[in-house]
Amino acid sequence: MLDNSTPIGKIVKSNSHVDYVCQVFGYGEIAPAPEPASYAFGAFVAIPLEGNGAPAGRLVGLIYNTLLLNPEFGSLGPRLSPRSEVEIFTPDYLAETATLVGVFAVGWIDANGAVQQGVPSFAATVNCPVQRMSVDAVRAFHRDPQGLPSLRYASLLLGQNNPLVPPLLINVIDQLTALFPASQNQLAVMRNNLAWKSIVQPAG
């Protein structure tokens, strides 16, 4: 189980109130460096709320995209030094490469542990740490008062008009099926409906 004690990265920008960009920590920035599974497609993350008068608590986000930055790409000029020497004498040059992940905020958890799904009232700030949520935390975020799985943020994601949303929600439903085995039949109906719509009504 992956816990939320070690950040996998930090917020570097936002595209909207619910769409954030997280820069994953690279080699040497944190020990141990995040494993790719920590920021995989469909991973749930927590982003602490801080500053700007925001109350204590944390946003709950869902990783939906990955972007690799490499300023060296397309540079066809001759090298003055081999890569092995660049690593030794100019390590800052290598730091220009980065892995960015897109994060949709799908709710928040207040300081008392109360869960709210949907558009958060408050926003994260630049450099906020992003932490992978534990399996228990993901289950608690999705459990309604009757102990059943809740996906009230599904309409929020579908409204983003992003072609990655249908497979993202299918990924989430697969996770919830493992966390709520007693509700697997209901979740299967939702999954099949999403899969069908993604085929007959592809996102434009």
N, C-alpha and C positions, 0 to 999 in steps of 0.2 A: 504493500500500500504506500502510495506517495503521500507525504503529509505536507502541511503548509508552513513548515518552519523555515525553509530556505527559499528566498526569492529566486525565480527563474529569469527575471528581467525587470525592466522599469518602463513606465509610460513615457513616451517621447513626444507624442502629439495626439490629436483627436481629429476625426473627420466629421463628427457630429456629437450630439449629447450622449449617444449610446455606442458610438463606433470609435474605438481607440486603437492606437498603434503602440505595441510593446517591443522594445529592443531586448532581445535575449542576451543575457550575459555571455561573453565569450571567454576563451581560455585565459586564465590569469586574473579575471575580474572578480571571481568568487570561487571558493573551494568548498566542495567539488563543483565543477562546471555542470550546468543542467544537462541531463540526458535528453535526447530527442523525444522520448516518450512523454517528458514533462510538458512539452508544448506541441503535442500532436493535434491534428485536426479533431475537433470535438472535445478537447480537454476543458474542464471547468477550472477557473482561476478566481482568486479573491484579490481585490484591490482595496487597501485601507483608505478610508476617507480621512482627509486631513487638510487643515487650512481653510481659508475662505468661509469661516463660520460653520463649516460642515460638522454635524454631530459625529460622535464616535460610532464606528461601525465599518462595514466594508461592502463594496460593490461585488456582485457575483457576475463574472464574465465567462464567455464561451469563445474559445479560439476557433476562428473560421477561415483563416487564410495565412499563408506564409510568403514572405518576400525576401529574396536574397539580394544584398547590396554588395557590389564588387566594382569599385572605381577603376580597377585595372582592366576590366573587360573592354575590349575594343582598342586597347593601347598596343599598337603594332610596332612601336619604335624599339630599337635595340636596347638591351639592358646593360648598364654599366657594371652591375654586380650580380652574381648569381643569387637565387632566392635564399640559399643557406647563409650568405653573408648579410643580406638585407635583414634577416631575422635577428641577427646579432647587433648590427650597427644602427639600424633604423626600425626599431620595433613599432614605433608610432605609425609607420606606413601600413603595416599589416592591420592595425587597429581600425583602419578605414573600412574594412569589410565588416558586414553586420548581418545578422538574421533578425528580421522583423516579423511579428505575427499580428494579425488583426484580431481584435477582441470586441465582441458585442456584449454590452452590459445588459443582462436580462433580469436584474433585480438587485436586492441588497439585503443585508442582515444587520440589524441595529445592535447597539451595545449590549442589549439584554438577550440577544439571540433570536429575536422575532424576525420572521422571514416575510419579505414582500417580493412578489414577482411582477415584472413589468418595467415601465420606464422609471428609473430612479429620479428622485427629486434633486439630488446633489450630484456633482461631477467629481471625477478624480482630478488630481493635479499632476503637472509634469514632474517626473522623477519618482512618482509613487511606485513602491515595489509591487510586483505582481507575483503571487504565490499560487502554486498548484494546490487545489483543494483535495482533501482526503476523501476517500470513498464514503466515510460516515458523514462528512460535511455535505457531500453531494446528495446523499439520501435525505438528510434533514432538510435541505433546501427544497426538495421536491415533495416532501410528505405533507399532505393536507391534514386538517384536524381529525379526519376519520381514518388516517393512516394510509390513504390511497395516494398514488402518484399524481402530481399536479403539473400541468404544462401551460399555465396561463400566459406565458410569454411567447407562445408559438405564433400568435397573430402579429406580435411585434416584429419577429424575425421575418415572417412571410411578407410583411409590409416593406421590407428593405429592398425588394425587387432585385435580389442578388441570386444568380444561378447556383451559388453554393449552398443556399439556405435549405432546399429540400433534402439533399444528402446530409447536411448538418443535422437537421431534425431527425432524420432516420437514424443517424449515429447516436443521437441523444436517446431516442426511444429504445435502441438496442441496449444502451447502458442501463436505462431504467428497468428494462425487462429483467436484467440480472439482479437489480437492487430490490425490485418488487415482484418476485415470482408469482405471488397470488393474483396479480393483475395482468399476467402475460396475455390473456385472451383479449382484453380490452386494448392493451397496447398494440397487439398484433393488428387489430382492426385499423387503428390510427396509422400504423406503419404502412399497411397495404394501401390505404387511401392516399397517403403522401407519395408512395412509390408510383401509383397509378397516375396521379396528377402530374408528376414530374415527367411522365412519358407523353401523355396526351396534351399537356399544357406546358411545354418547356419555357423556362424564363427567358425573356427577350433582353 
